[in-house]
Amino acid sequence: MGRAALYVCNCNGIRERQVRQAIEAGAKRPRDVFAAHDARPQCAKCVCDMRRMIQDQAEALALAAE
């Protein structure tokens, strides 16, 4: 059975997979993730999670480059 789709942004219906795709496409800030999905932050509860995901990806790339 596949993994359940996890929502990062409930207000805009943006899933974890979609956030990761935006980051891989070059999103460096939560506002870039929202722009990639033609959305705007509403309650902003997801912004911290997006920042963490962006930071995790940056750290993974830095480690891979070593």
C-alpha positions, 0 to 999 in steps of 0.5 A: 500500500502507498504512503498517504498524501500528507498535506503541508498546507491545508488551506491551499491543499499543497501536499508534501510531494508538491512542496518537494517538487517546488524545492527541487525546481529552485524554491528557496523560500516559502513564498517561492513554493506558494508561487509555484502553486499559484497560491498565497499563504492564508493562516501561515501555519505551514511556513515553518514546515516549508522552511524546514523542508527547504533547509533539509534539502539545502543540507542534503545537497551540501553533504552530497557535494562533499 
